[in-house]
């Protein structure tokens, strides 16, 4: 059973996220269309939005509004994507988390550039299995308190299987109480995208939110399908106040219809209720 601190997790909070593409552009994408970075033309990638603003401009916006924990995800291993990510981290030191191609060799570099945490999936869930030695190596390098495990998942035979390699490959690890309890020993937070609804603006996966609210022993953030202010409240209820959330494609700053200022105001109200 998850435990919720009244000062830290009594209510859902929100953060915005942006994705740095292979060309360093800020994008919002449909998560289930991600493919291997070898596809240089990105033809398989379905993009909801591409911004003319730089990653640093979005970082400064979050900084001005006091939003902590936004996600900078590098979609490719090219230099422009890395440069855009570093630009954002430097603009908001300690305020952003970074993911995409993180491994034991580069994780500390991103922390030193200003990331509050590094986000890791495929490096740890390697070839469909959990690589505990890699996970332990990461903890040794950056520390448990700087590590976010991305446990993004898709439904398979009625259970939530963790997916890797740009969300295209099913692992043999399922989101269950025992797994969450075990992995909590090696991470500061969990990040869970409901990949089946991510970026599609189809509504949230309340079953997944409820599972996370019941069983995550450490802070956990849900992403996927948020399109209206009602969804923010439904996540709060379904997760029993123990699940944070992130909003991306639905925000008007990313081409959606959900006013960014309304989400910030909602977030501020939740913070006030926690005091």
C-alpha positions, -999 to 999 in steps of 0.1 A, spaced: 0 0 0 14 34 -10 18 59 18 12 96 12 29 124 30 5 153 37 32 178 30 45 162 -2 18 141 -18 -15 148 -3 -28 161 -36 -19 158 -72 4 184 -86 11 192 -122 41 198 -144 45 205 -181 68 186 -203 85 192 -236 104 169 -259 136 178 -277 136 163 -312 165 151 -333 168 186 -347 167 203 -314 131 215 -319 106 214 -291 78 189 -300 48 171 -286 44 136 -301 21 106 -300 41 82 -278 31 50 -294 46 61 -327 81 65 -314 107 44 -333 144 37 -331 166 67 -337 181 51 -368 151 63 -387 167 96 -395 138 111 -414 114 105 -384 88 93 -409 71 70 -384 68 97 -357 34 113 -354 39 149 -341 11 168 -324 30 201 -322 63 217 -331 73 250 -315 94 279 -328 103 286 -292 135 272 -278 137 247 -250 152 274 -228 122 296 -233 99 269 -221 122 263 -192 121 300 -182 83 299 -184 82 270 -159 107 288 -137 86 320 -137 55 300 -127 73 279 -101 67 246 -118 92 220 -107 99 186 -122 92 193 -159 105 167 -183 130 173 -211 131 142 -232 156 138 -260 140 119 -289 173 113 -306 210 110 -299 220 138 -322 240 168 -310 212 193 -316 188 174 -293 215 172 -266 223 209 -269 186 218 -266 183 197 -235 214 212 -219 202 247 -228 169 241 -209 187 226 -179 210 256 -177 180 280 -179 163 263 -149 189 247 -127 174 221 -104 139 225 -119 139 200 -147 144 163 -152 161 149 -183 156 116 -201 164 99 -234 195 79 -239 206 82 -203 232 57 -192 259 52 -166 284 71 -188 264 103 -193 240 105 -164 263 126 -141 270 150 -169 233 160 -171 232 164 -133 262 187 -135 245 207 -162 216 214 -139 191 185 -141 174 177 -108 171 140 -119 179 118 -148 151 96 -162 159 61 -172 141 32 -189 157 12 -216 192 12 -201 178 -6 -170 151 -28 -188 175 -42 -213 165 -69 -238 131 -72 -222 145 -79 -187 155 -59 -157 192 -54 -156 198 -50 -118 235 -44 -122 230 -15 -145 205 0 -121 229 -4 -92 257 12 -113 234 42 -120 227 46 -83 264 45 -75 271 72 -101 243 97 -94 227 85 -62 192 72 -56 179 107 -49 188 118 -84 172 89 -103 137 86 -118 127 53 -132 104 55 -162 80 26 -159 59 35 -188 36 7 -198 11 -8 -222 -17 -33 -215 -8 -69 -224 -31 -98 -215 -49 -76 -190 -18 -65 -172 5 -34 -175 38 -44 -189 67 -20 -188 78 -10 -223 112 0 -235 131 11 -266 109 41 -274 79 23 -260 79 -2 -288 91 -34 -270 73 -52 -242 95 -62 -212 88 -92 -191 83 -69 -161 48 -59 -150 36 -30 -129 26 -48 -97 30 -41 -60 60 -63 -55 78 -47 -84 71 -12 -73 82 -20 -38 115 -35 -50 123 -7 -75 116 20 -49 149 10 -32 168 23 -63 149 55 -73 136 88 -59 106 88 -81 87 69 -108 74 83 -140 47 63 -157 33 71 -192 1 53 -201 14 47 -236 -19 35 -250 -33 70 -245 -2 91 -244 -4 121 -268 -37 110 -283 -59 132 -262 -83 103 -256 -87 107 -219 -67 92 -190 -62 56 -180 -79 57 -146 -72 20 -139 -35 27 -142 -37 58 -120 -55 38 -93 -29 11 -94 -1 37 -89 -20 54 -61 -24 21 -43 10 6 -47 37 31 -53 58 37 -21 76 67 -35 64 98 -55 50 88 -88 40 109 -118 14 98 -143 13 110 -179 -11 103 -207 -45 114 -221 -51 146 -201 -73 169 -222 -95 188 -197 -94 203 -163 -118 175 -152 -91 150 -159 -68 167 -133 -95 161 -107 -101 126 -118 -64 117 -115 -65 132 -80 -95 110 -70 -84 78 -88 -49 81 -73 -62 88 -39 -42 120 -39 -10 101 -42 -3 105 -79 13 136 -95 6 143 -131 22 158 -162 4 176 -190 18 179 -225 0 179 -258 -33 192 -245 -18 225 -233 -24 256 -255 14 264 -254 18 231 -272 -10 236 -297 -38 221 -275 -70 236 -261 -62 234 -224 -51 268 -211 -17 266 -195 -26 294 -171 -56 274 -159 -34 244 -152 -9 265 -133 -38 280 -112 -51 245 -104 -16 235 -94 -12 265 -71 -46 257 -55 -34 221 -48 -2 234 -33 -22 257 -10 -43 228 2 -12 209 11 0 236 35 
